[in-house]
Amino acid sequence: MRIIRLTAAHADDVIRIYQLGIEGRLATFETEAPTWAEFDASRLPGHRFVAVDDHGAVLGWVAVTAVSSRQAYAGVVEHSVYVDPRLRGRGVGRALLDAVIASTEAAGIWTIQSGIFPENVASLALHRRVGFREVGVRRRVAQLDGAWRDVVLVERRSPIVE
């Protein structure tokens, strides 16, 4: 497995893996993956990666979005990480998170945050392993399939970015 920059050449696989995550109902409130143009426009270009196998097949992806346009929050991003469901538990998510942590720290970003459904225990455990902490639970923050869902807010404060 290699971690490389996510480009438009990976678009179909990235959107396919995103849709698989949506269908699993443990990753997002979204019910349909965005188009590549929507995905591309909403993610910061310097912090997008894919994990690929020896043949170049995409195994998973990670990307970040700005949390605010306000200058005070310039060092805070929200991330998403998705792994092909057939390949979970093999270190793909860890490798992707390590890559995005390194790239954001190199760019002076001091906090990465995300919201994770409490039922997604594997994702919560992975995030703890790479230094995220649980900030709290947003109770009944939004509905998915007509049911109110909680979201665990997690964040990782860089130990090297001042």
N, C-alpha and C positions, 0 to 999 in steps of 0.2 A: 504494500500500500504506500502511496505517495500523497502528500498534500501539496496541491498546486493552486494557483490563482483561479478563481471562478471567472469564466468569460462567457460571452454569448455562444461559443461553441458548445457549452455545457447546458444551454437553456432547456432543451427538451427533457433531459434527465433530471435537472434540478426541479422543474415544474412537476414532473412525474412523481418524484420522491416526496415533494411537498403535498401533492394530492393524496398519496398513500398515507401520509401522516394525518391529514385532515380526515380521511375515511376511518382511521383508527379511533378518532374521537377522544384522544388523550393529549393532544398537542396544541390545539388552537380553537378559538371560537369561529374561525373562518369555516365556511362550508364548501368553498370552491377555491382552487388555487388561482392566483392572479395570472394574467398574461405575462410573457417575458418582459414586454415593455413596461408594465406596471411594476413588476419585481425589480427590474433594472433601475427604474426611476426612484424607487423608494429606499434602496440600500446604498450605503456609502461605498464607493468603488474601491477604496484602499483596504478594505477588511472583509473580503469575500473569498472563501476557499472551498474547494471540493477535495474529497478523498477519492482517489482513483486506484484501480487495480493495475496489474502489470500490462493489461491490454487497453488501458485507458477508460474502462467502464467506470461510471460515477457510482460511488458507494454511499455518499452523503455529502451534505453541504452545511456551511455556516456563513452567516452574514449579519451585519449590524445596521441599525438605523439610528439617526440622531433622535434624542428624546425631546429636544427643544431647539428652537432657532436662537434662543437667548444666549448671549455670550457667556453668562455665568455657568451655563450647562454645556459648554463646548467640549468638556472632557467626560461627558456621560453619554453612553450609548446603550441601546437595548439590542440583544442578540437573539437570533433564532438558530437552532441547530437541528437538522433532520438527517436521519440515517435510514437507508432502505430497510424496511422491516425484516427482511430475510437475513440481514447482516448485523443486527443488533447484538450487543454483548461481545463484540470482537475487537474493541478498541478504536473503532472508527470515530465515535463521538468524542472520545478523549483526545485523539489526535487533532480533530477539528477545533476543539476548544483550546487546546494548547497553541495552535496556530493563530487563532484570533486573539488570544491573550497577548501573545508576543507582538503581533502587528499593532494592536491598539496601544500597548505600552510604548512601543517604539515611536508612535505618533503623539505621545503625551496624553493619551486618554486615561483617566484615573479610575473610572467606574464603569463596569459592564453590569447591566441588570437584565432581568427577564421575569416573566410570569409563568409559572408552571402549575398545571392542575395537580392537586394533592394526590390524586389517584395514580399519577405518573411517577411511581416510586423509583423506577430505574433512572429517570432523568434527574430527580432530586438527589439521588445518591451520587450520580456522576458529577453533578455540579458541586456537591460538598467535597468530593475528592480533588477537584481542581481549585478549591479555595473560595467558592461562593458560600455565603451565609444566608440563612433565611431571615428576612427582615420582618415579615409578618404575613398574615393571611388577609386577603381582600375577600370578605364574605359576600357571596351572592352578587358578584361584580357584573355578571352578564349571563345571558341565557344561551344555551346550546341545545338544539332540538327541543325547545320548549321547557327546559329545566334550568333553574338557576344553578350556576357553578361558582365554586370558590377558586381563587388563584393564590398560590404561594409566591410572594415577591421575593426574589433572590438577587443578591448583588455580590460583586467581587470588587473590592477596593484594591487597587494596585499597591503593592508594598514598595515600588520603586519610583512611581510618578509622584512628584511633589505637588 
